């Protein structure tokens, strides 16, 4: 394909490599990020995921000898040989990535007789897919290699041995491990090899594949059916650094409004109005916190987007105002399909301004979705995005607090959109093959910008379909799951891999969307949901009720317990999302993200970290009342419920009755807590609780806590407070120095006091500003409160 390497030219951070039959561009973005580009399709499209590429390549050297081109950055060494064979090593000479130079042959699949067709079906499917590819990059697969990322693909945490397709797909069948495509296409892969991490981001919106040793265990590969070769190699060596650098390219999740971290209740459907009001009243009567209620497609007039059915909701503005007084926000679904209906303003405007995708003859394309015959806005056109953004004001003026984008793969009832459906693509005509995977991405962008313009607040947009970079505009959920134990189990690696893929704000339908949930399944699922960023219970039409009180008193009590725990943890979760806006790190994290040197963490599917301080080991098996828990090495771990201390690097057996989810806090961890509220904003938070987890061997700790108004963009201009808490053990005096300082003071509503819980600490005297202050010892913990910032001395 390329031939021999015959020369090169360097232009600042770009090296153009000439081969006999083609040329390639190697661009140093930073010393740890290298872009590889070959114009195989001649498109050279502007990236849809990377909107503001900032290059800081550092020093760069090149050397060409004996047919080998070597490019050195401050972090990496890239060697390029004939036929564009690429090897990437760290500066110490350890090979990270090496192109496979053998013949790419699939495994032999044997069979005979009548069973041959069935046995060969998988092989035929893979062969047909290979034949569709315009290009395919193959990398040598070493035995001790692990793969992560790729969004919310089904299966285990480690993706080695799997094969996936990047083609946003609405598949109504129950999701199983063998699914190769779901609603999202995030072609970002993290590789962990010999404790060093690196990533690949294939920035190509066409249908693409990622094969991680399923085709042949000698190599892994990625390729696409169209577009150009355009991929980034992203070096760590830590997984955290890979994520940070990937999100430097594609963007981080912006800080959401605080209420969006509260509990959310959804169903298809809460109509008519009295049903919605009944749900709201029950939450308040039953003392179960809740911030958001959702309206699915049935609230609309004949499924026409941006309308209300006034028989079901005679006065929606008044209804939403009454719910607001009870502390509820309302989130409404909006699908992309616009009903073909002359006289319907959204349709008429779209037709008059050529805002819809067309067939090859430039006639607006029509398919069927919920409203019947419907047209698809061309979100790849900036004019259309601006128009769609303006329509959000219709909803926000009614009192809607957030928009839920669904069916935006785009989905359709009469089969998939044909390949030759045309889109404007911001002035560069493209067909459906190129736009499909970014259709939902662009819809989310338009929705985000419209809500921001209409309200001035941080938008809450939830989307089913997305592409790399959608994290800048929307939270996501994993789509139409089922009320099955397997879907609860599978949700954990799905959420962890979404987080590794840059989607920090994500969740699943708690309890499951389809099928009928059981009391036990909901009890275990809410224990997971309490720690996921998006905490939404959602169920389908014609399934049994799934609200917290829908089963029995025990199930209701368990839901109440964990939803209230969630409200206590709000400042901790908010801190994580604030930090993630700069670091790119997610809320839900696989254990290896912080314990990369502990190889036992690499394939743990049923535990996760919430931030770096909380380890959650939920029960995900029906009937189980104990479970095996692995505690990573390098830390001591404290049982959240019993305060028992465990050494890291070991497996323990934890009793887990139905109302108990095993939770562990790392030694030295500090968790900020709020009082329980019915909803965010019900009361002004004047006191912050700091729950400090010390042990005999870990008596030092530190934490940065963030505070702002919880809804505006003022924080971007300094309108926030930043508190620094530190604990230092003084030896040989055997006392603790606890300091609370204000690192940044830009928000006027600072805390008036602090409550401090020192676990595994028995004080004999507490001194603040030279004066003894009262405290309480309960068991092995000390409790105290202070009414101002300062340094506290605690005699042990």
C-alpha positions in Angstrom: 0.0 0.0 0.0 2.8 2.4 0.8 6.0 1.0 -0.6 9.5 1.9 0.5 10.2 5.0 2.6 12.0 7.4 0.3 12.3 10.7 2.3 10.6 13.2 4.6 10.1 16.8 5.3 9.7 18.5 8.7 7.6 21.6 9.1 7.7 22.6 12.8 5.8 19.9 14.6 4.7 18.0 11.5 6.8 15.4 9.7 5.6 14.5 6.2 6.9 11.1 5.3 7.2 10.1 1.6 6.7 6.5 0.5 6.8 5.2 -3.0 3.0 5.1 -3.3 1.7 7.4 -0.7 2.6 9.9 2.1 1.8 10.1 5.8 1.8 13.0 8.2 3.1 12.5 11.7 2.2 15.4 13.9 3.5 16.0 17.5 0.7 17.5 19.4 2.5 17.3 22.8 5.6 15.2 23.7 3.1 12.5 24.8 0.5 12.7 21.9 1.3 11.9 18.3 -1.1 12.1 15.5 -0.9 9.8 12.4 -2.7 10.9 9.3 -3.0 9.4 5.8 -5.4 10.8 3.3 -6.7 7.4 2.0 -10.2 8.8 1.1 -9.1 12.3 0.3 -11.5 13.9 2.7 -9.3 15.5 5.4 -12.4 16.5 7.4 -12.3 18.8 10.3 -12.6 16.9 13.6 -16.0 16.6 15.1 -14.6 15.6 18.5 -11.6 18.0 18.8 -12.8 21.6 18.6 -9.8 23.5 20.1 -6.6 21.7 19.3 -3.7 23.3 21.2 -0.3 22.0 20.2 2.7 22.2 22.6 5.1 19.8 21.0 8.2 20.6 23.0 11.6 19.8 21.4 11.5 17.4 18.4 14.3 15.7 16.6 14.3 13.6 13.5 16.9 11.2 12.0 16.8 9.2 8.8 19.3 6.4 8.2 19.3 2.9 6.6 15.7 3.3 5.5 14.4 4.0 9.1 13.0 7.4 10.1 13.2 8.2 13.8 11.2 10.9 15.5 12.0 11.7 19.1 9.9 13.8 21.5 10.7 14.4 25.1 8.5 11.4 26.0 8.5 9.1 23.0 10.6 7.6 20.2 8.7 6.8 17.0 10.4 4.7 14.3 9.0 4.4 10.8 10.0 1.8 8.3 9.0 0.8 4.7 5.3 0.1 4.2 4.6 2.6 7.0 5.4 0.1 9.8 5.4 2.2 13.0 7.0 1.3 16.4 6.5 3.6 19.4 8.7 3.3 22.5 9.2 5.3 25.7 12.5 7.1 26.0 14.0 4.2 28.0 13.5 2.0 25.0 10.5 -0.1 26.2 8.3 -0.9 23.2 4.8 0.3 23.7 3.1 -0.1 20.3 4.4 -2.0 17.3 2.7 -2.5 14.0 2.0 -6.2 13.2 4.2 -7.2 10.2 2.8 -10.7 9.7 -0.1 -11.7 7.5 -3.4 -10.7 9.0 -5.2 -14.1 9.0 -8.4 -14.8 11.1 -8.6 -17.9 13.2 -9.5 -21.1 11.3 -13.1 -22.0 12.0 -13.7 -25.7 11.3 -17.0 -27.4 10.8 -18.7 -30.0 8.6 -22.1 -31.3 7.5 -25.3 -29.4 8.2 -23.8 -27.5 11.0 -21.2 -25.9 8.8 -23.3 -22.8 8.0 -24.2 -22.2 11.6 -20.6 -22.8 12.9 -19.2 -20.5 10.2 -21.7 -17.7 10.7 -19.5 -15.7 13.0 -16.5 -16.2 10.6 -18.5 -15.1 7.6 -19.8 -12.0 9.4 -16.3 -11.0 10.4 -15.0 -11.7 6.9 -17.7 -9.5 5.3 -16.9 -6.8 7.7 -13.2 -7.0 6.9 -14.0 -6.7 3.2 -15.9 -3.5 3.8 -13.0 -1.7 5.5 -11.2 1.0 3.5 -8.2 0.7 5.9 -7.2 -1.4 8.8 -4.3 -0.8 11.3 -2.9 -3.9 12.9 -0.8 -3.8 16.1 1.2 -6.7 17.6 -0.6 -8.2 20.6 1.6 -9.2 23.5 0.2 -11.7 26.0 0.3 -9.4 29.0 -1.9 -6.7 27.5 -5.3 -5.4 28.7 -7.8 -3.2 26.9 -10.3 -0.7 28.2 -12.5 2.2 27.1 -14.6 2.3 23.9 -17.6 3.7 25.7 -20.4 1.6 27.0 -19.8 -1.6 25.1 -21.2 -4.8 26.7 -19.0 -7.5 28.2 -16.3 -7.4 30.8 -14.1 -4.5 31.9 -11.1 -5.9 30.0 -12.0 -6.0 26.4 -9.2 -8.3 25.2 -10.7 -11.0 22.9 -13.7 -8.9 21.9 -14.6 -7.4 18.6 -16.7 -4.1 18.4 -18.3 -2.0 15.8 -18.6 1.8 16.1 -22.0 2.4 14.6 -24.7 4.0 16.8 -27.4 1.3 17.0 -30.8 1.2 18.7 -31.2 -2.6 19.2 -34.3 -3.4 21.3 -33.1 -6.9 22.1 -31.8 -7.5 25.6 -28.2 -6.4 25.6 -25.8 -9.3 26.0 -22.1 -9.8 26.0 -21.9 -10.6 22.3 -23.3 -7.2 21.2 -20.7 -5.5 19.0 -22.6 -2.2 18.7 -24.8 -0.1 20.9 -25.9 3.6 21.0 -22.6 5.2 21.3 -19.4 5.3 19.2 -16.3 6.4 21.1 -13.3 5.0 19.2 -10.9 5.5 22.1 -9.0 2.6 23.4 -6.8 2.4 26.5 -4.0 -0.2 26.5 -2.3 -1.4 29.7 0.9 -3.3 29.0 3.6 -4.2 31.6 2.1 -1.6 33.9 2.4 1.1 31.3 -0.6 2.7 29.8 -1.2 4.3 26.4 -4.3 5.0 24.2 -5.4 5.2 20.6 -8.1 7.6 19.5 -9.3 6.9 15.9 -10.9 10.2 14.9 -13.1 8.9 12.1 -16.9 9.2 12.1 -17.6 6.4 9.6 -18.5 2.9 10.7 -15.3 1.5 12.2 -14.2 -1.6 13.9 -11.9 -2.4 16.9 -10.8 -6.0 17.1 -8.9 -6.9 20.3 -7.6 -10.4 19.4 -10.9 -12.0 18.5 -9.8 -12.3 14.8 -6.3 -13.5 15.7 -4.5 -13.5 19.1 -1.3 -12.3 17.4 -2.6 -8.8 16.7 -5.3 -6.3 17.5 -6.6 -3.8 15.0 -8.8 -0.8 14.2 -10.1 0.4 10.9 -13.0 2.1 9.1 -15.2 1.7 6.0 -14.6 5.3 4.9 -12.7 8.4 5.7 -9.0 8.9 6.3 -6.5 7.3 8.6 -6.5 9.8 11.4 -5.5 8.5 14.8 -3.7 9.7 17.9 -1.3 7.8 20.1 -1.6 9.0 23.6 1.0 8.0 26.2 0.6 7.8 29.9 2.5 6.0 31.4 -0.4 6.1 34.0 -4.0 5.5 33.0 -4.9 8.8 34.7 -2.5 10.6 32.4 -3.9 8.9 29.3 -7.4 10.1 30.2 -6.2 13.6 31.0 -4.5 13.9 27.7 -7.4 12.4 25.7 -9.8 14.8 27.4 -7.3 17.7 26.6 -8.1 16.8 23.0 -11.8 16.1 23.1 -12.9 18.1 26.1 -13.9 17.4 29.7 -17.3 17.2 31.3 -18.3 20.7 32.5 -19.5 21.1 36.1 -23.3 20.4 36.2 -25.9 22.0 38.3 -25.9 20.5 41.8 -29.5 19.4 41.6 -28.7 17.1 38.7 -26.7 14.9 41.1 -29.9 14.3 43.2 -32.2 11.3 42.7 -34.3 11.3 39.6 -37.5 9.4 38.8 -38.6 8.5 35.3 -41.1 6.2 33.6 -42.7 5.8 30.2 -45.0 7.6 31.1 -46.1 9.9 33.9 -49.2 11.1 32.2 -51.7 12.7 32.6 -50.9 15.5 35.0 -52.5 14.0 38.0 -50.3 10.9 37.7 -47.2 13.2 37.7 -48.5 15.1 40.7 -49.3 11.8 42.5 -45.6 10.6 42.0 -44.4 14.0 43.3 -46.6 13.9 46.4 -45.6 10.3 47.2 -41.9 11.2 47.4 -42.6 14.0 49.9 -45.1 12.0 51.9 -42.8 9.0 52.1 -39.7 11.0 53.1 -37.7 9.9 50.1 -35.6 12.7 48.6 -36.0 13.4 44.9 -35.0 16.3 42.7 -36.2 15.5 39.2 -39.2 13.9 37.5 -39.2 13.0 33.8 -41.8 13.1 31.0 -41.5 10.6 28.2 -43.0 10.9 24.7 -46.7 10.8 25.8 -46.6 14.4 27.1 -46.4 15.7 23.6 -49.3 16.6 21.2 -49.2 13.6 18.8 -45.5 13.1 19.5 -44.7 16.5 17.9 -41.5 17.8 19.5 -41.7 21.1 21.4 -45.4 20.8 22.0 -47.7 19.7 24.9 -50.8 17.6 24.9 -53.2 20.0 26.5 -55.7 17.3 27.3 -53.1 15.6 29.5 -51.5 18.9 30.7 -54.1 21.7 30.4 -51.7 24.3 31.8 -48.1 22.8 31.7 -46.5 26.1 32.9 -48.7 26.1 36.0 -48.1 22.4 36.6 -44.3 22.8 36.5 -44.5 25.9 38.7 -46.5 23.9 41.3 -43.9 21.1 41.2 -41.1 23.6 41.5 -42.7 24.8 44.8 -42.4 21.2 46.0 -38.7 21.1 45.0 -39.1 19.2 41.8 -37.4 19.9 38.4 -39.0 18.4 35.3 -37.0 17.0 32.4 -38.8 16.3 29.1 -37.8 14.0 26.3 -37.2 15.5 22.8 -36.6 13.2 19.8 -35.0 14.4 16.6 -37.9 13.1 14.3 -40.1 16.1 13.3 -43.7 15.1 12.3 -44.5 15.6 8.7 -47.5 17.9 9.3 -48.2 21.0 7.3 -49.3 23.7 9.7 -47.0 22.4 12.5 -44.6 25.3 13.0 -41.4 23.2 13.6 -42.1 21.3 10.4 -43.0 24.4 8.4 -39.9 26.2 9.5 -37.7 23.3 8.7 -39.1 22.9 5.2 -39.0 26.6 4.5 -35.3 26.9 5.4 -34.0 23.5 4.0 -33.2 22.3 7.5 -33.9 18.6 7.0 -31.6 15.9 5.6 -32.5 15.0 2.0 -32.3 12.0 -0.3 -29.9 11.9 -3.2 -32.3 14.1 -5.3 -32.3 16.8 -2.6 -35.9 16.0 -1.5 -36.4 16.0 2.3 -35.9 12.4 3.5 -38.9 10.8 5.3 -38.9 7.8 7.6 -41.2 6.7 10.4 -40.7 7.2 14.2 -43.1 7.9 17.0 -45.1 10.7 15.2 -45.5 8.6 12.0 -43.9 10.1 8.9 -41.1 12.3 10.1 -38.1 14.2 8.9 -34.6 14.5 10.4 -33.1 17.9 11.1 -29.6 18.2 9.6 -27.7 18.8 12.8 -24.4 18.8 10.9 -25.4 22.2 9.6 -24.6 25.1 12.0 -27.7 27.0 10.8 -29.9 24.0 11.8 -28.2 23.7 15.1 -28.8 27.3 15.9 -32.5 26.9 14.9 -32.8 23.8 17.1 -31.0 25.7 19.9 -33.6 28.5 19.7 -36.4 26.0 20.1 -35.2 25.0 23.5 -36.6 28.3 24.8 -40.1 26.9 24.1 -39.5 24.3 26.8 -37.5 26.4 29.3 -40.1 29.2 29.2 -42.6 26.6 30.3 -40.4 25.7 33.2 -38.6 22.6 31.9 -35.3 22.3 33.7 -33.5 19.7 31.4 -33.8 18.0 28.0 -33.6 14.3 27.4 -32.5 13.5 23.8 -33.6 10.1 22.7 -33.8 8.2 19.4 -30.9 10.2 18.1 -28.7 7.4 16.7 -30.7 8.3 14.6 -33.3 5.6 15.1 -36.1 4.8 12.7 -39.0 2.4 12.4 -38.7 1.6 8.6 -35.2 0.3 8.8 -31.9 2.3 9.0 -31.4 5.5 7.0 -30.0 4.8 3.6 -26.3 5.4 3.0 -27.1 8.1 0.4 -29.2 10.4 2.7 -27.4 13.7 2.4 -26.3 16.2 5.0 -24.9 19.7 4.7 -21.9 19.0 7.1 -21.2 22.8 7.6 -21.0 23.4 3.9 -19.1 20.2 2.9 -21.8 17.8 1.6 -21.6 14.4 3.3 -23.8 11.3 3.3 -25.3 9.3 6.1 -22.3 7.0 6.3 -20.2 9.9 7.6 -22.7 11.8 9.7 -24.5 8.9 11.4 -22.2 8.5 14.4 -22.1 12.2 15.1 -25.8 12.9 14.6 -26.6 12.6 18.3 -23.4 14.5 19.2 -24.5 17.5 17.1 -28.0 17.3 18.5 -26.6 17.4 22.1 -24.4 20.4 21.2 -27.4 22.3 19.8 -29.5 21.4 22.8 -26.8 22.4 25.3 -26.2 25.8 23.6 -29.9 26.5 23.4 -30.5 25.9 27.1 -27.5 28.0 28.0 -28.8 30.9 25.9 -32.3 30.6 27.2 -31.5 30.3 30.9 -27.9 31.4 31.6 -27.6 28.3 33.8 -25.5 25.2 33.3 -27.6 23.1 30.9 -28.7 19.6 31.8 -28.8 17.5 28.7 -29.1 13.7 28.7 -28.5 11.8 25.5 -28.7 8.2 24.3 -26.4 8.5 21.3 -23.0 10.2 21.3 -19.5 10.3 19.8 -16.1 11.2 21.3 -16.3 14.6 22.8 -20.0 14.6 23.6 -19.0 14.9 27.2 -18.7 18.6 26.6 -22.5 18.9 26.1 -24.4 16.0 27.7 -24.6 13.4 30.3 -25.4 9.9 29.0 -27.2 6.8 30.1 -26.6 3.2 28.8 -29.9 3.1 27.0 -32.7 0.6 27.1 -31.5 -2.0 29.5 -33.6 -4.7 31.1 -34.6 -5.6 34.7 -32.2 -8.5 34.7 -29.5 -9.4 37.1 -27.1 -9.8 34.2 -27.8 -6.2 33.2 -27.0 -5.0 36.7 -23.7 -6.9 36.6 -22.9 -5.7 33.2 -23.7 -2.1 34.1 -20.6 -1.8 36.3 -17.9 -2.4 33.5 -20.1 -0.3 31.1 -20.0 2.7 33.5 -16.3 2.2 34.3 -15.4 2.1 30.6 -17.6 5.1 29.8 -15.7 7.0 32.5 -12.4 5.9 31.0 -13.7 7.1 27.6 -14.1 10.7 28.8 -17.8 10.5 29.8 -17.5 11.5 33.5 -21.3 12.1 34.0 -23.1 8.8 33.2 -25.6 6.3 34.6 -27.9 3.4 33.9 -31.7 3.0 34.2 -31.7 1.9 37.9 -34.0 -1.1 38.2 -33.9 -1.7 34.5 -36.1 -0.3 31.7 -37.7 -3.3 30.1 -39.1 -6.5 31.7 -40.4 -6.5 35.3 -38.1 -5.6 38.2 -38.2 -7.5 41.4 -37.9 -6.1 44.9 -34.5 -7.7 45.5 -33.1 -6.5 42.2 -34.2 -2.9 42.8 -32.8 -3.1 46.3 -29.4 -4.1 45.0 -29.5 -1.7 42.0 -30.3 1.4 44.1 -27.2 0.6 46.1 -25.1 1.0 42.9 -27.1 4.0 41.7 -26.3 5.9 44.9 -22.7 6.2 43.7 -23.2 6.8 40.0 -23.2 10.4 38.8 -26.6 10.1 37.0 -28.9 8.5 39.5 -32.2 7.8 37.6 -34.8 5.1 38.1 -36.5 4.5 34.8 -39.0 1.8 33.5 -41.0 1.1 30.4 -44.6 1.3 29.6 -46.6 -1.8 30.5 -43.9 -3.0 33.0 -44.9 -3.2 36.7 -44.4 0.0 38.8 -40.8 0.5 39.8 -40.9 3.5 42.2 -39.1 3.1 45.5 -42.4 2.3 47.3 -43.8 0.0 44.6 -42.9 -3.3 46.2 -43.0 -3.6 50.0 -41.9 -1.9 53.2 -38.4 -3.4 53.2 -37.7 -2.4 49.6 -39.0 1.1 50.3 -36.8 1.4 53.4 -33.7 0.3 51.4 -34.4 2.8 48.7 -34.9 5.5 51.3 -31.6 4.6 53.0 -29.4 4.7 49.9 -31.1 7.7 48.4 -30.5 9.6 51.6 -26.9 8.4 51.7 -26.6 9.9 48.2 -27.8 13.3 49.4 -25.2 13.2 52.2 -22.5 12.4 49.6 -23.5 15.3 47.3 -20.5 17.6 48.2 -18.1 14.7 47.6 -19.6 13.9 44.2 -19.7 17.6 43.3 -16.0 17.9 44.2 -15.2 15.0 41.9 -17.0 16.6 39.0 -15.4 19.9 39.7 -12.0 18.3 39.7 -12.9 16.3 36.6 -13.6 19.5 34.6 -9.8 20.1 34.6 -8.4 16.5 35.0 -10.9 14.6 32.8 -11.1 11.9 35.5 -14.5 10.3 36.0 -16.6 9.7 39.1 -16.9 5.9 38.7 -13.4 4.4 38.3 -12.0 0.9 38.0 -9.7 0.0 40.8 -6.6 0.0 38.5 -7.0 3.7 37.8 -5.5 4.4 41.3 -3.7 1.0 41.8 -2.0 0.5 38.4 0.9 -1.4 40.0 -1.5 -3.9 41.5 -2.2 -6.4 38.7 -5.0 -8.0 40.6 -7.1 -5.0 40.0 -7.0 -5.2 36.2 -10.0 -7.5 35.6 -12.2 -6.8 38.6 -15.7 -6.3 37.1 -17.9 -6.1 40.1 -16.2 -3.4 42.3 -15.5 0.2 41.6 -14.0 3.3 43.1 -16.2 6.4 43.6 -13.5 9.0 43.3 -10.2 7.9 45.0 -11.6 7.6 48.6 -14.6 5.3 48.4 -14.6 1.7 47.2 -18.0 0.1 46.5 -18.4 -3.7 46.2 -22.1 -4.1 45.5 -23.9 -7.4 45.5 -25.0 -8.3 41.9 -26.1 -11.9 42.3 -29.7 -12.9 43.2 -29.9 -14.4 46.6 -26.4 -13.6 47.6 -25.9 -12.4 51.2 -22.1 -12.5 51.3 -19.5 -11.6 48.7 -15.8 -11.7 48.1 -14.2 -8.3 48.2 -10.7 -7.4 46.9 -9.0 -4.4 48.7 -6.2 -3.0 46.6 -2.7 -3.0 48.0 -1.0 0.2 49.0 -3.7 1.4 51.4 -5.6 0.4 54.5 -9.3 0.2 54.1 -12.0 1.0 56.6 -15.5 -0.6 56.5 -17.9 2.3 56.1 -20.6 0.5 58.3 -18.5 -1.1 61.1 -15.3 1.0 60.9 -13.3 -2.2 61.0 -9.8 -1.7 59.4 -8.4 -4.0 56.8 -4.9 -4.2 55.2 -4.9 -3.8 51.4 -3.7 -6.4 49.0 -6.1 -9.1 50.2 -9.5 -10.7 49.6 -12.0 -10.7 52.4 -15.5 -12.2 52.7 -18.1 -9.6 53.6 -21.5 -10.4 55.0 -24.0 -8.4 52.9 -27.7 -8.7 54.0 -30.2 -7.2 51.6 -30.0 -3.8 53.1 -26.2 -3.6 53.1 -23.9 -2.7 50.2 -20.2 -3.3 51.2 -18.5 0.1 51.2 -14.9 0.9 52.2 -13.0 4.2 52.7 -9.3 4.3 52.1 -7.1 5.0 55.1 -6.4 8.8 55.3 -9.6 9.5 53.2 -11.7 12.5 53.9 -15.3 12.6 52.8 -17.3 15.8 52.9 -21.0 15.4 53.8 -24.2 17.5 53.7 -27.3 17.0 55.8 -30.1 15.1 54.1 -32.6 17.2 52.2 -35.8 16.4 50.3 -34.2 18.2 47.4 -31.2 20.3 46.6 -31.8 23.9 47.8 -34.5 22.9 50.3 -32.2 24.5 53.0 -29.1 26.6 52.9 -26.1 24.5 53.9 -24.4 26.4 56.6 -22.3 23.5 58.1 -20.0 21.1 56.3 -19.3 17.8 57.9 -15.8 16.3 57.3 -15.8 12.6 57.8 -12.1 11.7 58.4 -10.9 8.1 58.2 -7.6 7.6 60.2 -6.0 4.4 61.3 -3.2 3.4 63.6 -0.8 3.5 60.6 -2.4 6.3 58.5 -2.8 9.5 60.5 -2.2 12.0 57.8 -4.6 13.2 55.1 -5.6 16.1 52.9 -8.6 17.2 50.9 -9.7 20.1 48.7 -13.4 21.0 48.9 -15.2 23.2 46.4 -18.3 25.3 46.9 -20.3 27.6 44.6 -23.9 28.6 43.9 -24.6 25.2 42.3 -26.2 26.5 39.1 -24.6 29.5 37.3 -21.4 30.0 35.3 -20.1 32.5 37.8 -17.5 29.9 39.0 -15.7 30.4 35.7 -15.0 34.0 36.7 -13.8 33.1 40.2 -17.2 32.9 41.9 -16.4 29.9 44.2 -14.7 29.0 47.5 -12.0 26.4 47.8 -11.2 24.9 51.2 -8.1 23.0 52.0 -8.2 20.5 54.9 -5.0 18.9 56.1 -4.2 16.5 58.9 -0.7 15.9 60.1 0.4 13.5 62.8 3.1 14.9 65.0 5.6 12.3 66.4 6.8 12.1 69.2 4.3 14.5 70.7 1.5 12.1 69.7 -1.0 14.7 68.6 -2.7 15.8 65.4 -2.7 19.2 63.7 -5.9 19.7 61.7 -6.0 22.8 59.5 -8.9 24.2 57.6 -7.9 27.0 55.2 -9.7 29.0 52.5 -7.5 28.7 49.4 -9.9 30.8 47.3 -12.7 33.1 48.5 -15.0 34.2 45.7 -18.4 33.0 46.8 -20.1 35.0 49.5 -22.0 32.2 51.2 -19.2 30.5 53.0 -19.9 27.8 55.6 -20.5 29.1 59.0 -19.2 26.0 60.8 -17.6 22.7 60.3 -18.4 19.4 62.0 -15.4 17.0 62.1 -15.6 13.3 62.7 -12.3 11.7 63.4 -12.7 7.9 63.0 -10.3 5.7 64.9 -9.1 8.7 66.9 -9.6 9.2 70.7 -8.8 12.7 71.7 -7.9 13.7 75.2 -7.8 17.4 74.5 -8.8 19.7 71.6 -7.4 23.2 71.2 -8.4 25.9 68.7 -6.6 29.3 68.7 -5.0 28.5 72.1 -8.3 27.7 73.7 -9.7 24.4 74.7 -13.0 23.6 72.9 -15.6 20.9 73.6 -15.6 17.6 71.8 -17.2 14.2 72.2 -15.7 10.7 72.1 -18.0 7.9 71.0 -16.4 4.5 70.8 -13.2 4.9 68.9 -14.2 8.2 67.2 -14.0 11.9 68.2 -16.6 14.4 67.2 -16.1 18.2 67.3 -17.5 21.4 65.7 -15.7 24.7 65.0 -17.3 27.9 63.9 -14.4 29.3 61.9 -11.4 28.4 59.8 -8.1 27.8 61.6 -5.7 25.2 63.0 -6.8 22.7 65.6 -4.5 20.7 67.9 -5.8 17.3 69.0 -4.0 15.6 71.8 -4.3 11.8 71.6 
